[in-house]
Structure formats: structure tokens, C-alpha cells
Amino acid sequence: MMRIVPIVLVSLLAACANHDSSRFGNGQPGLDVARAALSGGSPNIALNVTSAILAKEPGNAPALVSQGDAFSALGRLDEAQASYAKALAGDPESTGAQIGLGRLRLSSDPAQAQLLFLNVLQREPRNTVALNDLGIAYDLQSKHASAQSAYRQALGADPAMRAAEVNLALSMALSGQAPAAVQLLKPLASVPDATRRLRHDFAVALAMAGDKPAAARILGADMTPEQVDRALLAYGELAQ
């Protein structure tokens, strides 16, 4: 059961990463289409666009980053890593490539991911994507105070950054502040258009605060009873 803890943590926190890659590029028209496709949940379209660009310009670092993002979204992680590495070979300071590689390493080596995000922040201290991802890397190493500081810095730079707000609440729950996390997430999860992901994050906080019946009611809208039981068991492991 111990192995489920890092797996669940990566699933919860990394799901709340901000995947807006538009801030990493140079405004090249074809890449704008690829980034819009990624933001819209169509990585296959993004992959087709970037492949066409790279067929003509194989060393185009922004296109390689977008290609890596598309591969990552499709679960083709080895190919994503190769795209990011090639982008860094052409542009060693590529922000998008370093963040992309960091995200790939979150589950296997969060300490290395942390270094990649910190490297970005040395040059761009208000990069909200890197700050949010740095918080995830800290949380995965049980450095919750540092994680919460990173999330708060991201929110200071962008108060509307929902990913950092949700991750802050989850980090608070992990560090023994589950009731406060419930209060932070409740207004976000109670609006009519709240996403399934957000409602489930609220259920995590409720379960870790000891209110498993309320958590089960929320999860039960999307899961079978057996799935709810497994989820609550996993969240109980997190609370410990």
C-alpha cells in the first residue's frame, strides 16, 4: 500500500498544473495553433502542427517544446523527453523545455524536477507555471511548508491561478491542516460549473479532515461504490 501514496500525490497535484505553454514561445503563427490545440485538449492536432513545422525546421526549439507537450499529453513520455532534450540542445535556456522535463521527472525524481524548476526561477522569478510545479515537487518530498510558499508566490503573481490555489489547499491537507483546506476548496467546488477534478479534490480534503461520508457522497456521483472505497482508502494513507 505504501507505493500508492506517491502515485496518488502525483495524480492529485500534477493534475492541477497549469499547462498553458503559450508563455514559452515566440509567437510563431503555426505554434499559436498548436498551443491553442493543447489548451483545448486536442494534443493530436498540436502534434500534427508541430510535426509539419519541424519537418522544415528540425531545430526549432519552441516547436520542439510544443511537440514535447503534445507527446506528454498523449502519454508518450519517452518521445516527450526526447523533444525537450533536443530543444535544450538548441536553446539551453529554454523555459518550456526545462519545465516539460521537470514535469516528466516529478513522479520518479521530484528532487531533480525541483532543480529544473528552480533553474527557471533564477531567470524568471515570477514565472507562475514554474512556481506551481516547484510546489508540487516540494510536496512530493514532504516539504509542505516550502510547497505552500511556492504556491503563495504563484498566487501573488497571478491571484486568479486556480491550479496554485487548489494545490495550496491540498498541500495544507497533507500537512495536517485539512479543515482549513476544506474551507479553501468549498467555495470553489460548490459552484454549478465546478469540474469533476475540482469536486474530487474537495472530496480529498473532506476525507483527510475526517468527513468520509461527505467525501463518499461527492465521489459517488462519478464512481462505483468499489471505486469510492478504494479512493477513500488511498486518501486515508495520505492523511497518515
C-alpha positions as CSV (number, residue, x, y, z in Angstrom):
1,M,0.0,0.0,0.0
2,M,2.9,2.4,0.6
3,R,3.6,2.7,-3.1
4,I,0.1,4.1,-3.7
5,V,1.0,7.3,-1.7
6,P,3.4,8.9,-4.3
7,I,1.2,7.7,-7.1
8,V,-1.9,9.3,-5.6
9,L,0.0,12.5,-4.8
10,V,1.3,12.9,-8.4
11,S,-2.2,12.3,-9.7
12,L,-3.8,14.9,-7.4
13,L,-1.2,17.7,-7.6
14,A,0.1,17.3,-11.1
15,A,-3.5,17.3,-12.3
16,C,-3.6,20.9,-11.0
17,A,-0.6,22.0,-13.0
18,N,-1.1,24.9,-15.4
19,H,-0.5,23.6,-18.9
20,D,-0.5,27.0,-20.7
21,S,2.5,26.7,-22.9
22,S,1.8,29.9,-24.8
23,R,4.1,31.9,-22.5
24,F,7.1,29.8,-23.5
25,G,7.2,30.5,-27.2
26,N,7.9,33.3,-29.7
27,G,4.5,34.0,-31.3
28,Q,5.2,32.0,-34.4
29,P,1.8,31.7,-36.2
30,G,1.9,27.9,-36.6
31,L,2.8,27.4,-33.0
32,D,-0.1,29.6,-31.9
33,V,-2.4,26.9,-33.5
34,A,-0.5,24.1,-31.7
35,R,-0.8,25.9,-28.3
36,A,-4.5,26.6,-28.8
37,A,-5.0,22.9,-29.6
38,L,-3.1,21.9,-26.5
39,S,-5.1,24.3,-24.3
40,G,-8.3,23.0,-25.9
41,G,-7.4,19.3,-25.1
42,S,-6.5,18.3,-28.6
43,P,-2.9,17.1,-28.4
44,N,-3.1,15.1,-31.6
45,I,-3.8,18.3,-33.6
46,A,-0.9,20.1,-31.8
47,L,1.3,17.1,-32.7
48,N,0.4,17.3,-36.4
49,V,1.1,21.1,-36.5
50,T,4.4,20.9,-34.7
51,S,5.5,17.9,-36.9
52,A,4.8,20.0,-40.0
53,I,6.9,22.9,-38.6
54,L,9.8,20.6,-37.6
55,A,9.8,18.9,-41.0
56,K,11.0,22.2,-42.4
57,E,12.9,23.5,-39.3
58,P,14.1,20.5,-37.3
59,G,15.9,22.6,-34.8
60,N,13.0,25.0,-34.0
61,A,13.2,25.0,-30.1
62,P,9.7,26.4,-29.5
63,A,8.2,23.9,-31.9
64,L,10.1,21.1,-30.1
65,V,8.7,22.2,-26.8
66,S,5.2,22.2,-28.1
67,Q,5.8,18.8,-29.6
68,G,7.0,17.6,-26.2
69,D,3.9,19.0,-24.6
70,A,1.8,17.1,-27.1
71,F,3.6,13.9,-26.6
72,S,3.3,14.3,-22.8
73,A,-0.4,14.9,-23.0
74,L,-0.7,11.7,-25.1
75,G,1.2,9.7,-22.6
76,R,4.2,9.2,-25.0
77,L,6.7,10.2,-22.3
78,D,9.9,8.9,-23.9
79,E,9.2,10.8,-27.0
80,A,8.3,13.9,-25.0
81,Q,11.6,13.7,-23.2
82,A,13.5,13.4,-26.5
83,S,11.7,16.5,-27.8
84,Y,12.5,18.6,-24.7
85,A,16.2,17.4,-24.7
86,K,16.5,18.3,-28.4
87,A,15.0,21.8,-27.6
88,L,17.6,22.3,-24.8
89,A,20.4,21.2,-27.1
90,G,19.5,24.1,-29.4
91,D,18.5,26.5,-26.7
92,P,20.0,25.6,-23.2
93,E,17.8,28.2,-21.5
94,S,14.5,27.1,-23.0
95,T,12.0,27.7,-20.2
96,G,9.4,25.4,-21.7
97,A,11.8,22.5,-22.2
98,Q,13.1,22.7,-18.6
99,I,9.5,22.8,-17.2
100,G,8.5,20.0,-19.5
101,L,11.4,17.8,-18.4
102,G,10.7,18.7,-14.8
103,R,7.1,17.6,-15.1
104,L,8.2,14.3,-16.6
105,R,10.5,13.7,-13.6
106,L,8.0,14.6,-10.9
107,S,6.9,11.1,-10.2
108,S,10.3,9.4,-10.5
109,D,12.7,12.0,-9.2
110,P,11.0,15.1,-7.6
111,A,14.3,16.4,-6.3
112,Q,15.7,16.6,-9.9
113,A,12.4,18.2,-11.0
114,Q,12.8,20.7,-8.2
115,L,16.2,21.7,-9.5
116,L,14.9,22.2,-13.0
117,F,12.1,24.5,-11.8
118,L,14.5,26.5,-9.6
119,N,16.7,27.0,-12.6
120,V,13.8,28.6,-14.5
121,L,13.0,30.7,-11.5
122,Q,16.5,32.1,-11.3
123,R,15.9,33.8,-14.6
124,E,12.1,34.3,-14.2
125,P,11.3,34.6,-10.5
126,R,7.6,35.4,-11.2
127,N,7.0,32.5,-13.6
128,T,3.8,31.2,-12.2
129,V,4.0,27.8,-14.0
130,A,7.4,27.1,-12.6
131,L,6.3,28.2,-9.1
132,N,3.3,26.0,-9.1
133,D,5.3,23.0,-10.4
134,L,8.0,23.7,-7.8
135,G,5.3,23.5,-5.1
136,I,4.3,20.0,-6.5
137,A,8.0,18.9,-6.4
138,Y,8.3,20.0,-2.8
139,D,5.0,18.4,-1.7
140,L,6.2,15.1,-3.3
141,Q,9.2,15.3,-1.0
142,S,7.0,16.1,2.0
143,K,8.4,19.6,2.2
144,H,5.0,21.1,2.6
145,A,6.0,24.4,4.1
146,S,8.2,25.1,1.1
147,A,5.5,23.9,-1.2
148,Q,2.9,26.3,0.3
149,S,5.3,29.2,0.0
150,A,5.8,28.4,-3.7
151,Y,2.0,28.2,-4.3
152,R,1.5,31.5,-2.5
153,Q,4.2,33.2,-4.6
154,A,2.4,31.9,-7.7
155,L,-0.9,33.4,-6.4
156,G,0.9,36.6,-5.6
157,A,1.9,36.9,-9.2
158,D,-1.4,35.7,-10.5
159,P,-4.3,35.7,-8.0
160,A,-6.6,34.0,-10.5
161,M,-4.3,31.0,-10.9
162,R,-6.7,28.2,-9.9
163,A,-4.1,25.4,-10.1
164,A,-2.0,27.0,-7.5
165,E,-5.0,27.7,-5.2
166,V,-6.1,24.1,-5.4
167,N,-2.6,22.8,-4.9
168,L,-2.2,25.1,-1.9
169,A,-5.3,23.6,-0.3
170,L,-4.2,20.0,-1.0
171,S,-0.7,20.8,0.5
172,M,-2.4,22.2,3.6
173,A,-4.4,19.0,3.9
174,L,-1.2,17.0,3.6
175,S,0.5,19.0,6.4
176,G,-2.3,18.5,8.9
177,Q,-4.4,21.4,8.0
178,A,-7.3,19.5,6.4
179,P,-10.1,21.6,7.9
180,A,-8.6,24.8,6.6
181,A,-8.1,23.1,3.2
182,V,-11.9,22.2,3.2
183,Q,-12.7,25.9,3.8
184,L,-10.5,27.0,1.0
185,L,-11.9,24.4,-1.5
186,K,-15.5,24.5,-0.6
187,P,-16.5,27.7,-2.4
188,L,-14.5,26.6,-5.5
189,A,-16.1,23.2,-5.6
190,S,-19.7,24.4,-4.8
191,V,-20.3,26.5,-8.0
192,P,-22.5,24.9,-10.6
193,D,-19.8,24.6,-13.2
194,A,-17.2,23.1,-10.9
195,T,-15.2,20.4,-12.7
196,R,-15.1,16.8,-11.7
197,R,-11.4,17.2,-10.9
198,L,-12.2,20.1,-8.5
199,R,-15.0,18.3,-6.8
200,H,-12.8,15.3,-6.3
201,D,-10.1,17.5,-4.8
202,F,-12.7,18.8,-2.4
203,A,-13.5,15.2,-1.5
204,V,-9.9,14.5,-0.8
205,A,-9.8,17.4,1.7
206,L,-13.0,16.2,3.3
207,A,-11.7,12.7,3.7
208,M,-8.5,13.9,5.2
209,A,-10.4,16.1,7.6
210,G,-12.3,13.0,8.8
211,D,-15.6,13.6,7.0
212,K,-15.6,10.4,4.8
213,P,-19.4,10.2,4.4
214,A,-19.4,13.7,2.7
215,A,-16.4,12.7,0.6
216,A,-18.1,9.5,-0.4
217,R,-21.3,11.3,-1.5
218,I,-19.2,13.6,-3.8
219,L,-17.2,10.8,-5.2
220,G,-20.2,8.6,-5.6
221,A,-21.6,10.9,-8.3
222,D,-18.8,9.7,-10.6
223,M,-17.6,6.4,-9.3
224,T,-18.9,3.0,-8.4
225,P,-19.1,2.0,-4.7
226,E,-16.0,-0.1,-5.1
227,Q,-14.0,2.8,-6.7
228,V,-15.2,5.1,-3.9
229,D,-13.9,2.6,-1.3
230,R,-10.5,2.4,-3.0
231,A,-10.2,6.2,-3.3
232,L,-11.1,6.7,0.4
233,L,-8.5,4.1,1.4
234,A,-5.9,5.9,-0.7
235,Y,-6.8,9.2,0.8
236,G,-6.6,7.7,4.3
237,E,-3.0,6.7,3.5
238,L,-2.2,10.3,2.6
239,A,-3.7,11.5,5.8
240,Q,-1.2,9.3,7.7
